[in-house]
């Protein structure tokens, strides 16, 4: 009975290690794929580089950029959209949606502050 318990324990550990390694490789491939799609879109002129988008945002809004997310699956008129979060000196957070191809600010939502 004790030998079977050790075998089961060994197989369980091996399976968990294999599953973790396999899922990690899939996630890395997914992330690399998204990164490659974004680089390709910039190189083909489909979207503007993030530096240009942030220059425009900083000219219109005071504060520190705390988060940037590029989405390529937006429904409606716009394809690529940057979601940008900014925090101002009063700890007020603003969420901006910016068209990645034109740098047009699509929406601004303000959160609460202290």
Jmol script that loads the backbone (N, CA, C; Angstrom):
load data "model"
ATOM      1  N   UNK A   1       0.823  -1.198   0.000  1.00  0.00           N
ATOM      2  CA  UNK A   1       0.000   0.000   0.000  1.00  0.00           C
ATOM      3  C   UNK A   1       0.870   1.266   0.000  1.00  0.00           C
ATOM      4  N   UNK A   2       1.940   1.238   0.765  1.00  0.00           N
ATOM      5  CA  UNK A   2       2.810   2.393   0.876  1.00  0.00           C
ATOM      6  C   UNK A   2       3.506   2.693  -0.460  1.00  0.00           C
ATOM      7  N   UNK A   3       3.868   1.671  -1.206  1.00  0.00           N
ATOM      8  CA  UNK A   3       4.507   1.845  -2.505  1.00  0.00           C
ATOM      9  C   UNK A   3       3.542   2.522  -3.467  1.00  0.00           C
ATOM     10  N   UNK A   4       2.280   2.123  -3.449  1.00  0.00           N
ATOM     11  CA  UNK A   4       1.278   2.741  -4.325  1.00  0.00           C
ATOM     12  C   UNK A   4       1.082   4.216  -3.990  1.00  0.00           C
ATOM     13  N   UNK A   5       1.116   4.547  -2.725  1.00  0.00           N
ATOM     14  CA  UNK A   5       0.974   5.946  -2.310  1.00  0.00           C
ATOM     15  C   UNK A   5       2.125   6.782  -2.848  1.00  0.00           C
ATOM     16  N   UNK A   6       3.331   6.259  -2.806  1.00  0.00           N
ATOM     17  CA  UNK A   6       4.490   6.982  -3.323  1.00  0.00           C
ATOM     18  C   UNK A   6       4.409   7.142  -4.837  1.00  0.00           C
ATOM     19  N   UNK A   7       3.955   6.110  -5.500  1.00  0.00           N
ATOM     20  CA  UNK A   7       3.814   6.188  -6.958  1.00  0.00           C
ATOM     21  C   UNK A   7       2.773   7.240  -7.328  1.00  0.00           C
ATOM     22  N   UNK A   8       1.662   7.241  -6.633  1.00  0.00           N
ATOM     23  CA  UNK A   8       0.603   8.219  -6.902  1.00  0.00           C
ATOM     24  C   UNK A   8       1.106   9.631  -6.609  1.00  0.00           C
ATOM     25  N   UNK A   9       1.830   9.793  -5.518  1.00  0.00           N
ATOM     26  CA  UNK A   9       2.383  11.098  -5.179  1.00  0.00           C
ATOM     27  C   UNK A   9       3.362  11.560  -6.267  1.00  0.00           C
ATOM     28  N   UNK A  10       4.257  10.672  -6.686  1.00  0.00           N
ATOM     29  CA  UNK A  10       5.217  11.006  -7.732  1.00  0.00           C
ATOM     30  C   UNK A  10       4.508  11.404  -9.020  1.00  0.00           C
ATOM     31  N   UNK A  11       3.499  10.621  -9.432  1.00  0.00           N
ATOM     32  CA  UNK A  11       2.770  10.924 -10.663  1.00  0.00           C
ATOM     33  C   UNK A  11       2.012  12.246 -10.548  1.00  0.00           C
ATOM     34  N   UNK A  12       1.470  12.531  -9.382  1.00  0.00           N
ATOM     35  CA  UNK A  12       0.750  13.795  -9.172  1.00  0.00           C
ATOM     36  C   UNK A  12       1.690  14.981  -9.297  1.00  0.00           C
ATOM     37  N   UNK A  13       2.855  14.879  -8.684  1.00  0.00           N
ATOM     38  CA  UNK A  13       3.832  15.972  -8.767  1.00  0.00           C
ATOM     39  C   UNK A  13       4.304  16.144 -10.201  1.00  0.00           C
ATOM     40  N   UNK A  14       4.591  15.027 -10.880  1.00  0.00           N
ATOM     41  CA  UNK A  14       5.031  15.094 -12.270  1.00  0.00           C
ATOM     42  C   UNK A  14       3.960  15.738 -13.144  1.00  0.00           C
ATOM     43  N   UNK A  15       2.701  15.338 -12.964  1.00  0.00           N
ATOM     44  CA  UNK A  15       1.607  15.891 -13.761  1.00  0.00           C
ATOM     45  C   UNK A  15       1.455  17.384 -13.511  1.00  0.00           C
ATOM     46  N   UNK A  16       1.522  17.821 -12.251  1.00  0.00           N
ATOM     47  CA  UNK A  16       1.397  19.251 -11.931  1.00  0.00           C
ATOM     48  C   UNK A  16       2.538  20.050 -12.557  1.00  0.00           C
ATOM     49  N   UNK A  17       3.759  19.514 -12.484  1.00  0.00           N
ATOM     50  CA  UNK A  17       4.902  20.194 -13.085  1.00  0.00           C
ATOM     51  C   UNK A  17       4.732  20.293 -14.595  1.00  0.00           C
ATOM     52  N   UNK A  18       4.315  19.202 -15.230  1.00  0.00           N
ATOM     53  CA  UNK A  18       4.110  19.192 -16.675  1.00  0.00           C
ATOM     54  C   UNK A  18       3.029  20.186 -17.074  1.00  0.00           C
ATOM     55  N   UNK A  19       1.914  20.187 -16.368  1.00  0.00           N
ATOM     56  CA  UNK A  19       0.807  21.080 -16.681  1.00  0.00           C
ATOM     57  C   UNK A  19       1.229  22.539 -16.516  1.00  0.00           C
ATOM     58  N   UNK A  20       1.940  22.842 -15.446  1.00  0.00           N
ATOM     59  CA  UNK A  20       2.398  24.221 -15.202  1.00  0.00           C
ATOM     60  C   UNK A  20       3.345  24.678 -16.312  1.00  0.00           C
ATOM     61  N   UNK A  21       4.273  23.822 -16.695  1.00  0.00           N
ATOM     62  CA  UNK A  21       5.225  24.156 -17.754  1.00  0.00           C
ATOM     63  C   UNK A  21       4.512  24.359 -19.078  1.00  0.00           C
ATOM     64  N   UNK A  22       3.576  23.489 -19.402  1.00  0.00           N
ATOM     65  CA  UNK A  22       2.842  23.564 -20.659  1.00  0.00           C
ATOM     66  C   UNK A  22       1.996  24.838 -20.731  1.00  0.00           C
ATOM     67  N   UNK A  23       1.271  25.158 -19.666  1.00  0.00           N
ATOM     68  CA  UNK A  23       0.429  26.364 -19.658  1.00  0.00           C
ATOM     69  C   UNK A  23       1.275  27.622 -19.700  1.00  0.00           C
ATOM     70  N   UNK A  24       2.428  27.620 -19.035  1.00  0.00           N
ATOM     71  CA  UNK A  24       3.315  28.779 -19.075  1.00  0.00           C
ATOM     72  C   UNK A  24       3.824  29.049 -20.479  1.00  0.00           C
ATOM     73  N   UNK A  25       4.141  27.997 -21.219  1.00  0.00           N
ATOM     74  CA  UNK A  25       4.608  28.154 -22.598  1.00  0.00           C
ATOM     75  C   UNK A  25       3.497  28.698 -23.482  1.00  0.00           C
ATOM     76  N   UNK A  26       2.259  28.233 -23.270  1.00  0.00           N
ATOM     77  CA  UNK A  26       1.133  28.748 -24.048  1.00  0.00           C
ATOM     78  C   UNK A  26       0.909  30.225 -23.767  1.00  0.00           C
ATOM     79  N   UNK A  27       0.982  30.636 -22.512  1.00  0.00           N
ATOM     80  CA  UNK A  27       0.783  32.043 -22.151  1.00  0.00           C
ATOM     81  C   UNK A  27       1.873  32.911 -22.769  1.00  0.00           C
ATOM     82  N   UNK A  28       3.124  32.448 -22.733  1.00  0.00           N
ATOM     83  CA  UNK A  28       4.218  33.216 -23.317  1.00  0.00           C
ATOM     84  C   UNK A  28       4.018  33.383 -24.820  1.00  0.00           C
ATOM     85  N   UNK A  29       3.559  32.326 -25.495  1.00  0.00           N
ATOM     86  CA  UNK A  29       3.288  32.401 -26.930  1.00  0.00           C
ATOM     87  C   UNK A  29       2.183  33.398 -27.198  1.00  0.00           C
ATOM     88  N   UNK A  30       1.134  33.388 -26.379  1.00  0.00           N
ATOM     89  CA  UNK A  30       0.017  34.322 -26.539  1.00  0.00           C
ATOM     90  C   UNK A  30       0.492  35.759 -26.379  1.00  0.00           C
ATOM     91  N   UNK A  31       1.292  36.018 -25.338  1.00  0.00           N
ATOM     92  CA  UNK A  31       1.769  37.376 -25.103  1.00  0.00           C
ATOM     93  C   UNK A  31       2.687  37.828 -26.230  1.00  0.00           C
ATOM     94  N   UNK A  32       3.566  36.949 -26.681  1.00  0.00           N
ATOM     95  CA  UNK A  32       4.467  37.297 -27.768  1.00  0.00           C
ATOM     96  C   UNK A  32       3.661  37.594 -29.023  1.00  0.00           C
ATOM     97  N   UNK A  33       2.600  36.835 -29.232  1.00  0.00           N
ATOM     98  CA  UNK A  33       1.751  37.027 -30.398  1.00  0.00           C
ATOM     99  C   UNK A  33       1.108  38.415 -30.375  1.00  0.00           C
ATOM    100  N   UNK A  34       0.571  38.844 -29.239  1.00  0.00           N
ATOM    101  CA  UNK A  34      -0.034  40.173 -29.123  1.00  0.00           C
ATOM    102  C   UNK A  34       1.007  41.261 -29.330  1.00  0.00           C
ATOM    103  N   UNK A  35       2.170  41.074 -28.755  1.00  0.00           N
ATOM    104  CA  UNK A  35       3.253  42.052 -28.904  1.00  0.00           C
ATOM    105  C   UNK A  35       3.657  42.163 -30.377  1.00  0.00           C
ATOM    106  N   UNK A  36       3.797  41.029 -31.023  1.00  0.00           N
ATOM    107  CA  UNK A  36       4.165  41.027 -32.441  1.00  0.00           C
ATOM    108  C   UNK A  36       3.097  41.698 -33.300  1.00  0.00           C
ATOM    109  N   UNK A  37       1.818  41.469 -32.976  1.00  0.00           N
ATOM    110  CA  UNK A  37       0.737  42.111 -33.735  1.00  0.00           C
ATOM    111  C   UNK A  37       0.802  43.626 -33.588  1.00  0.00           C
ATOM    112  N   UNK A  38       1.085  44.105 -32.389  1.00  0.00           N
ATOM    113  CA  UNK A  38       1.167  45.553 -32.151  1.00  0.00           C
ATOM    114  C   UNK A  38       2.346  46.155 -32.906  1.00  0.00           C
ATOM    115  N   UNK A  39       3.494  45.495 -32.865  1.00  0.00           N
ATOM    116  CA  UNK A  39       4.668  45.999 -33.585  1.00  0.00           C
ATOM    117  C   UNK A  39       4.390  46.032 -35.083  1.00  0.00           C
ATOM    118  N   UNK A  40       3.762  44.992 -35.582  1.00  0.00           N
ATOM    119  CA  UNK A  40       3.433  44.938 -37.010  1.00  0.00           C
ATOM    120  C   UNK A  40       2.489  46.082 -37.380  1.00  0.00           C
ATOM    121  N   UNK A  41       1.502  46.349 -36.533  1.00  0.00           N
ATOM    122  CA  UNK A  41       0.540  47.423 -36.805  1.00  0.00           C
ATOM    123  C   UNK A  41       1.238  48.784 -36.843  1.00  0.00           C
ATOM    124  N   UNK A  42       2.194  49.010 -35.956  1.00  0.00           N
ATOM    125  CA  UNK A  42       2.949  50.267 -35.968  1.00  0.00           C
ATOM    126  C   UNK A  42       3.796  50.350 -37.226  1.00  0.00           C
ATOM    127  N   UNK A  43       4.510  49.272 -37.537  1.00  0.00           N
ATOM    128  CA  UNK A  43       5.391  49.268 -38.712  1.00  0.00           C
ATOM    129  C   UNK A  43       4.632  49.456 -40.021  1.00  0.00           C
ATOM    130  N   UNK A  44       3.393  48.978 -40.075  1.00  0.00           N
ATOM    131  CA  UNK A  44       2.593  49.117 -41.284  1.00  0.00           C
ATOM    132  C   UNK A  44       1.788  50.411 -41.315  1.00  0.00           C
ATOM    133  N   UNK A  45       1.950  51.244 -40.285  1.00  0.00           N
ATOM    134  CA  UNK A  45       1.260  52.525 -40.248  1.00  0.00           C
ATOM    135  C   UNK A  45      -0.206  52.426 -39.876  1.00  0.00           C
ATOM    136  N   UNK A  46      -0.617  51.267 -39.384  1.00  0.00           N
ATOM    137  CA  UNK A  46      -2.016  51.078 -38.989  1.00  0.00           C
ATOM    138  C   UNK A  46      -2.319  51.815 -37.687  1.00  0.00           C
ATOM    139  N   UNK A  47      -1.339  51.854 -36.796  1.00  0.00           N
ATOM    140  CA  UNK A  47      -1.489  52.588 -35.533  1.00  0.00           C
ATOM    141  C   UNK A  47      -0.254  53.453 -35.317  1.00  0.00           C
ATOM    142  N   UNK A  48      -0.408  54.460 -34.476  1.00  0.00           N
ATOM    143  CA  UNK A  48       0.697  55.345 -34.130  1.00  0.00           C
ATOM    144  C   UNK A  48       1.508  54.738 -32.995  1.00  0.00           C
ATOM    145  N   UNK A  49       2.784  55.062 -32.933  1.00  0.00           N
ATOM    146  CA  UNK A  49       3.591  54.591 -31.801  1.00  0.00           C
ATOM    147  C   UNK A  49       3.063  55.164 -30.493  1.00  0.00           C
ATOM    148  N   UNK A  50       3.253  54.409 -29.429  1.00  0.00           N
ATOM    149  CA  UNK A  50       2.785  54.840 -28.120  1.00  0.00           C
ATOM    150  C   UNK A  50       3.373  56.195 -27.737  1.00  0.00           C
ATOM    151  N   UNK A  51       4.609  56.467 -28.105  1.00  0.00           N
ATOM    152  CA  UNK A  51       5.235  57.752 -27.743  1.00  0.00           C
ATOM    153  C   UNK A  51       4.442  58.935 -28.307  1.00  0.00           C
ATOM    154  N   UNK A  52       3.939  58.811 -29.523  1.00  0.00           N
ATOM    155  CA  UNK A  52       3.133  59.894 -30.110  1.00  0.00           C
ATOM    156  C   UNK A  52       1.794  60.034 -29.396  1.00  0.00           C
ATOM    157  N   UNK A  53       1.197  58.917 -29.058  1.00  0.00           N
ATOM    158  CA  UNK A  53      -0.085  58.951 -28.330  1.00  0.00           C
ATOM    159  C   UNK A  53       0.110  59.634 -26.983  1.00  0.00           C
ATOM    160  N   UNK A  54       1.165  59.250 -26.262  1.00  0.00           N
ATOM    161  CA  UNK A  54       1.401  59.827 -24.935  1.00  0.00           C
ATOM    162  C   UNK A  54       1.761  61.303 -25.010  1.00  0.00           C
ATOM    163  N   UNK A  55       2.465  61.732 -26.054  1.00  0.00           N
ATOM    164  CA  UNK A  55       2.753  63.157 -26.225  1.00  0.00           C
ATOM    165  C   UNK A  55       1.458  63.957 -26.306  1.00  0.00           C
ATOM    166  N   UNK A  56       0.504  63.475 -27.088  1.00  0.00           N
ATOM    167  CA  UNK A  56      -0.765  64.186 -27.224  1.00  0.00           C
ATOM    168  C   UNK A  56      -1.531  64.194 -25.896  1.00  0.00           C
ATOM    169  N   UNK A  57      -1.571  63.048 -25.233  1.00  0.00           N
ATOM    170  CA  UNK A  57      -2.286  62.953 -23.960  1.00  0.00           C
ATOM    171  C   UNK A  57      -1.667  63.899 -22.935  1.00  0.00           C
ATOM    172  N   UNK A  58      -0.352  63.938 -22.857  1.00  0.00           N
ATOM    173  CA  UNK A  58       0.328  64.807 -21.880  1.00  0.00           C
ATOM    174  C   UNK A  58       0.126  66.282 -22.190  1.00  0.00           C
ATOM    175  N   UNK A  59      -0.095  66.615 -23.453  1.00  0.00           N
ATOM    176  CA  UNK A  59      -0.374  68.009 -23.808  1.00  0.00           C
ATOM    177  C   UNK A  59      -1.774  68.428 -23.382  1.00  0.00           C
ATOM    178  N   UNK A  60      -2.665  67.484 -23.248  1.00  0.00           N
ATOM    179  CA  UNK A  60      -4.058  67.804 -22.919  1.00  0.00           C
ATOM    180  C   UNK A  60      -4.439  67.526 -21.471  1.00  0.00           C
ATOM    181  N   UNK A  61      -3.690  66.662 -20.795  1.00  0.00           N
ATOM    182  CA  UNK A  61      -4.038  66.263 -19.430  1.00  0.00           C
ATOM    183  C   UNK A  61      -2.802  66.307 -18.544  1.00  0.00           C
ATOM    184  N   UNK A  62      -2.956  66.924 -17.374  1.00  0.00           N
ATOM    185  CA  UNK A  62      -1.883  66.946 -16.392  1.00  0.00           C
ATOM    186  C   UNK A  62      -1.972  65.689 -15.545  1.00  0.00           C
ATOM    187  N   UNK A  63      -0.828  65.135 -15.229  1.00  0.00           N
ATOM    188  CA  UNK A  63      -0.814  63.952 -14.384  1.00  0.00           C
ATOM    189  C   UNK A  63       0.208  62.949 -14.858  1.00  0.00           C
ATOM    190  N   UNK A  64       0.251  61.835 -14.133  1.00  0.00           N
ATOM    191  CA  UNK A  64       1.220  60.778 -14.411  1.00  0.00           C
ATOM    192  C   UNK A  64       0.492  59.572 -14.990  1.00  0.00           C
ATOM    193  N   UNK A  65       0.998  59.055 -16.095  1.00  0.00           N
ATOM    194  CA  UNK A  65       0.417  57.865 -16.708  1.00  0.00           C
ATOM    195  C   UNK A  65       0.748  56.674 -15.824  1.00  0.00           C
ATOM    196  N   UNK A  66      -0.284  55.939 -15.418  1.00  0.00           N
ATOM    197  CA  UNK A  66      -0.066  54.782 -14.540  1.00  0.00           C
ATOM    198  C   UNK A  66      -0.376  53.460 -15.225  1.00  0.00           C
ATOM    199  N   UNK A  67      -1.053  53.524 -16.378  1.00  0.00           N
ATOM    200  CA  UNK A  67      -1.401  52.279 -17.060  1.00  0.00           C
ATOM    201  C   UNK A  67      -1.699  52.552 -18.522  1.00  0.00           C
ATOM    202  N   UNK A  68      -1.229  51.650 -19.380  1.00  0.00           N
ATOM    203  CA  UNK A  68      -1.531  51.722 -20.811  1.00  0.00           C
ATOM    204  C   UNK A  68      -1.842  50.314 -21.290  1.00  0.00           C
ATOM    205  N   UNK A  69      -2.923  50.179 -22.035  1.00  0.00           N
ATOM    206  CA  UNK A  69      -3.313  48.885 -22.571  1.00  0.00           C
ATOM    207  C   UNK A  69      -3.769  49.090 -24.011  1.00  0.00           C
ATOM    208  N   UNK A  70      -3.232  48.329 -24.919  1.00  0.00           N
ATOM    209  CA  UNK A  70      -3.621  48.417 -26.332  1.00  0.00           C
ATOM    210  C   UNK A  70      -4.542  47.261 -26.660  1.00  0.00           C
ATOM    211  N   UNK A  71      -5.707  47.591 -27.209  1.00  0.00           N
ATOM    212  CA  UNK A  71      -6.688  46.566 -27.573  1.00  0.00           C
ATOM    213  C   UNK A  71      -6.904  46.607 -29.073  1.00  0.00           C
ATOM    214  N   UNK A  72      -6.973  45.435 -29.682  1.00  0.00           N
ATOM    215  CA  UNK A  72      -7.178  45.385 -31.124  1.00  0.00           C
ATOM    216  C   UNK A  72      -8.513  44.786 -31.511  1.00  0.00           C
ATOM    217  N   UNK A  73      -9.363  44.548 -30.557  1.00  0.00           N
ATOM    218  CA  UNK A  73     -10.625  43.889 -30.883  1.00  0.00           C
ATOM    219  C   UNK A  73     -11.845  44.720 -30.503  1.00  0.00           C
ATOM    220  N   UNK A  74     -11.709  46.021 -30.604  1.00  0.00           N
ATOM    221  CA  UNK A  74     -12.830  46.884 -30.265  1.00  0.00           C
ATOM    222  C   UNK A  74     -13.934  46.765 -31.314  1.00  0.00           C
ATOM    223  N   UNK A  75     -15.151  46.712 -30.852  1.00  0.00           N
ATOM    224  CA  UNK A  75     -16.287  46.651 -31.767  1.00  0.00           C
ATOM    225  C   UNK A  75     -16.697  48.063 -32.161  1.00  0.00           C
ATOM    226  N   UNK A  76     -17.297  48.209 -33.305  1.00  0.00           N
ATOM    227  CA  UNK A  76     -17.757  49.513 -33.741  1.00  0.00           C
ATOM    228  C   UNK A  76     -16.830  50.107 -34.778  1.00  0.00           C
ATOM    229  N   UNK A  77     -16.707  51.409 -34.768  1.00  0.00           N
ATOM    230  CA  UNK A  77     -15.950  52.115 -35.788  1.00  0.00           C
ATOM    231  C   UNK A  77     -14.440  52.013 -35.610  1.00  0.00           C
ATOM    232  N   UNK A  78     -13.984  51.808 -34.403  1.00  0.00           N
ATOM    233  CA  UNK A  78     -12.563  51.881 -34.121  1.00  0.00           C
ATOM    234  C   UNK A  78     -11.979  50.492 -33.957  1.00  0.00           C
ATOM    235  N   UNK A  79     -10.816  50.273 -34.561  1.00  0.00           N
ATOM    236  CA  UNK A  79     -10.132  48.999 -34.421  1.00  0.00           C
ATOM    237  C   UNK A  79      -9.246  49.002 -33.196  1.00  0.00           C
ATOM    238  N   UNK A  80      -8.051  49.534 -33.334  1.00  0.00           N
ATOM    239  CA  UNK A  80      -7.097  49.574 -32.239  1.00  0.00           C
ATOM    240  C   UNK A  80      -7.391  50.756 -31.319  1.00  0.00           C
ATOM    241  N   UNK A  81      -7.421  50.494 -30.013  1.00  0.00           N
ATOM    242  CA  UNK A  81      -7.708  51.534 -29.026  1.00  0.00           C
ATOM    243  C   UNK A  81      -6.729  51.406 -27.864  1.00  0.00           C
ATOM    244  N   UNK A  82      -6.135  52.545 -27.466  1.00  0.00           N
ATOM    245  CA  UNK A  82      -5.316  52.596 -26.258  1.00  0.00           C
ATOM    246  C   UNK A  82      -6.216  52.965 -25.090  1.00  0.00           C
ATOM    247  N   UNK A  83      -6.188  52.163 -24.037  1.00  0.00           N
ATOM    248  CA  UNK A  83      -6.807  52.517 -22.760  1.00  0.00           C
ATOM    249  C   UNK A  83      -5.685  53.046 -21.883  1.00  0.00           C
ATOM    250  N   UNK A  84      -5.814  54.296 -21.459  1.00  0.00           N
ATOM    251  CA  UNK A  84      -4.751  54.947 -20.685  1.00  0.00           C
ATOM    252  C   UNK A  84      -5.339  55.471 -19.383  1.00  0.00           C
ATOM    253  N   UNK A  85      -4.655  55.179 -18.280  1.00  0.00           N
ATOM    254  CA  UNK A  85      -5.066  55.706 -16.977  1.00  0.00           C
ATOM    255  C   UNK A  85      -4.027  56.702 -16.508  1.00  0.00           C
ATOM    256  N   UNK A  86      -4.514  57.844 -16.030  1.00  0.00           N
ATOM    257  CA  UNK A  86      -3.665  58.930 -15.540  1.00  0.00           C
ATOM    258  C   UNK A  86      -4.122  59.277 -14.127  1.00  0.00           C
ATOM    259  N   UNK A  87      -3.167  59.581 -13.271  1.00  0.00           N
ATOM    260  CA  UNK A  87      -3.497  60.049 -11.925  1.00  0.00           C
ATOM    261  C   UNK A  87      -2.933  61.462 -11.782  1.00  0.00           C
ATOM    262  N   UNK A  88      -3.777  62.376 -11.283  1.00  0.00           N
ATOM    263  CA  UNK A  88      -3.320  63.762 -11.142  1.00  0.00           C
ATOM    264  C   UNK A  88      -2.783  64.017  -9.738  1.00  0.00           C
ATOM    265  N   UNK A  89      -2.406  65.253  -9.464  1.00  0.00           N
ATOM    266  CA  UNK A  89      -1.797  65.594  -8.174  1.00  0.00           C
ATOM    267  C   UNK A  89      -2.770  65.463  -7.009  1.00  0.00           C
ATOM    268  N   UNK A  90      -4.071  65.406  -7.290  1.00  0.00           N
ATOM    269  CA  UNK A  90      -5.079  65.230  -6.241  1.00  0.00           C
ATOM    270  C   UNK A  90      -5.518  63.777  -6.099  1.00  0.00           C
ATOM    271  N   UNK A  91      -4.746  62.852  -6.684  1.00  0.00           N
ATOM    272  CA  UNK A  91      -5.045  61.420  -6.677  1.00  0.00           C
ATOM    273  C   UNK A  91      -6.344  61.073  -7.387  1.00  0.00           C
ATOM    274  N   UNK A  92      -6.740  61.912  -8.304  1.00  0.00           N
ATOM    275  CA  UNK A  92      -7.921  61.650  -9.120  1.00  0.00           C
ATOM    276  C   UNK A  92      -7.461  60.860 -10.347  1.00  0.00           C
ATOM    277  N   UNK A  93      -8.122  59.740 -10.610  1.00  0.00           N
ATOM    278  CA  UNK A  93      -7.749  58.877 -11.727  1.00  0.00           C
ATOM    279  C   UNK A  93      -8.657  59.166 -12.909  1.00  0.00           C
ATOM    280  N   UNK A  94      -8.043  59.307 -14.074  1.00  0.00           N
ATOM    281  CA  UNK A  94      -8.801  59.486 -15.312  1.00  0.00           C
ATOM    282  C   UNK A  94      -8.518  58.307 -16.225  1.00  0.00           C
ATOM    283  N   UNK A  95      -9.565  57.796 -16.831  1.00  0.00           N
ATOM    284  CA  UNK A  95      -9.437  56.706 -17.791  1.00  0.00           C
ATOM    285  C   UNK A  95      -9.754  57.263 -19.170  1.00  0.00           C
ATOM    286  N   UNK A  96      -8.761  57.210 -20.055  1.00  0.00           N
ATOM    287  CA  UNK A  96      -8.934  57.727 -21.412  1.00  0.00           C
ATOM    288  C   UNK A  96      -8.946  56.571 -22.400  1.00  0.00           C
ATOM    289  N   UNK A  97      -9.750  56.701 -23.429  1.00  0.00           N
ATOM    290  CA  UNK A  97      -9.746  55.775 -24.554  1.00  0.00           C
ATOM    291  C   UNK A  97      -9.321  56.593 -25.764  1.00  0.00           C
ATOM    292  N   UNK A  98      -8.249  56.142 -26.414  1.00  0.00           N
ATOM    293  CA  UNK A  98      -7.651  56.896 -27.502  1.00  0.00           C
ATOM    294  C   UNK A  98      -7.558  56.009 -28.740  1.00  0.00           C
ATOM    295  N   UNK A  99      -8.045  56.537 -29.873  1.00  0.00           N
ATOM    296  CA  UNK A  99      -7.923  55.811 -31.132  1.00  0.00           C
ATOM    297  C   UNK A  99      -6.435  55.693 -31.456  1.00  0.00           C
ATOM    298  N   UNK A 100      -5.961  54.465 -31.603  1.00  0.00           N
ATOM    299  CA  UNK A 100      -4.531  54.230 -31.805  1.00  0.00           C
ATOM    300  C   UNK A 100      -4.059  54.634 -33.196  1.00  0.00           C
ATOM    301  N   UNK A 101      -4.969  54.757 -34.139  1.00  0.00           N
ATOM    302  CA  UNK A 101      -4.577  55.125 -35.497  1.00  0.00           C
ATOM    303  C   UNK A 101      -4.511  56.614 -35.740  1.00  0.00           C
ATOM    304  N   UNK A 102      -5.276  57.383 -34.963  1.00  0.00           N
ATOM    305  CA  UNK A 102      -5.359  58.828 -35.210  1.00  0.00           C
ATOM    306  C   UNK A 102      -4.979  59.675 -34.000  1.00  0.00           C
ATOM    307  N   UNK A 103      -4.843  59.082 -32.843  1.00  0.00           N
ATOM    308  CA  UNK A 103      -4.596  59.712 -31.542  1.00  0.00           C
ATOM    309  C   UNK A 103      -5.797  60.556 -31.083  1.00  0.00           C
ATOM    310  N   UNK A 104      -6.957  60.331 -31.670  1.00  0.00           N
ATOM    311  CA  UNK A 104      -8.170  61.017 -31.244  1.00  0.00           C
ATOM    312  C   UNK A 104      -8.625  60.463 -29.903  1.00  0.00           C
ATOM    313  N   UNK A 105      -8.883  61.369 -28.952  1.00  0.00           N
ATOM    314  CA  UNK A 105      -9.375  60.943 -27.654  1.00  0.00           C
ATOM    315  C   UNK A 105     -10.858  60.655 -27.781  1.00  0.00           C
ATOM    316  N   UNK A 106     -11.215  59.396 -27.579  1.00  0.00           N
ATOM    317  CA  UNK A 106     -12.590  58.945 -27.776  1.00  0.00           C
ATOM    318  C   UNK A 106     -13.456  59.189 -26.559  1.00  0.00           C
ATOM    319  N   UNK A 107     -12.883  59.019 -25.371  1.00  0.00           N
ATOM    320  CA  UNK A 107     -13.662  59.243 -24.146  1.00  0.00           C
ATOM    321  C   UNK A 107     -12.720  59.474 -22.976  1.00  0.00           C
ATOM    322  N   UNK A 108     -13.275  60.178 -21.975  1.00  0.00           N
ATOM    323  CA  UNK A 108     -12.558  60.436 -20.728  1.00  0.00           C
ATOM    324  C   UNK A 108     -13.528  60.180 -19.603  1.00  0.00           C
ATOM    325  N   UNK A 109     -13.122  59.306 -18.678  1.00  0.00           N
ATOM    326  CA  UNK A 109     -13.933  59.030 -17.491  1.00  0.00           C
ATOM    327  C   UNK A 109     -13.089  59.346 -16.265  1.00  0.00           C
ATOM    328  N   UNK A 110     -13.653  60.127 -15.354  1.00  0.00           N
ATOM    329  CA  UNK A 110     -12.933  60.495 -14.141  1.00  0.00           C
ATOM    330  C   UNK A 110     -13.415  59.659 -12.978  1.00  0.00           C
ATOM    331  N   UNK A 111     -12.440  59.248 -12.157  1.00  0.00           N
ATOM    332  CA  UNK A 111     -12.755  58.526 -10.945  1.00  0.00           C
ATOM    333  C   UNK A 111     -12.668  59.454  -9.760  1.00  0.00           C
ATOM    334  N   UNK A 112     -12.951  58.930  -8.595  1.00  0.00           N
ATOM    335  CA  UNK A 112     -12.891  59.730  -7.367  1.00  0.00           C
ATOM    336  C   UNK A 112     -11.466  59.943  -6.916  1.00  0.00           C
ATOM    337  N   UNK A 113     -11.290  60.858  -6.012  1.00  0.00           N
ATOM    338  CA  UNK A 113      -9.980  61.156  -5.434  1.00  0.00           C
ATOM    339  C   UNK A 113     -10.096  61.274  -3.944  1.00  0.00           C
ATOM    340  N   UNK A 114      -8.996  61.620  -3.287  1.00  0.00           N
ATOM    341  CA  UNK A 114      -9.016  61.794  -1.827  1.00  0.00           C
ATOM    342  C   UNK A 114      -9.454  63.179  -1.463  1.00  0.00           C
TER     343      UNK A 114
END
end "model"
wireframe off; spacefill off
backbone 0.3
color backbone group
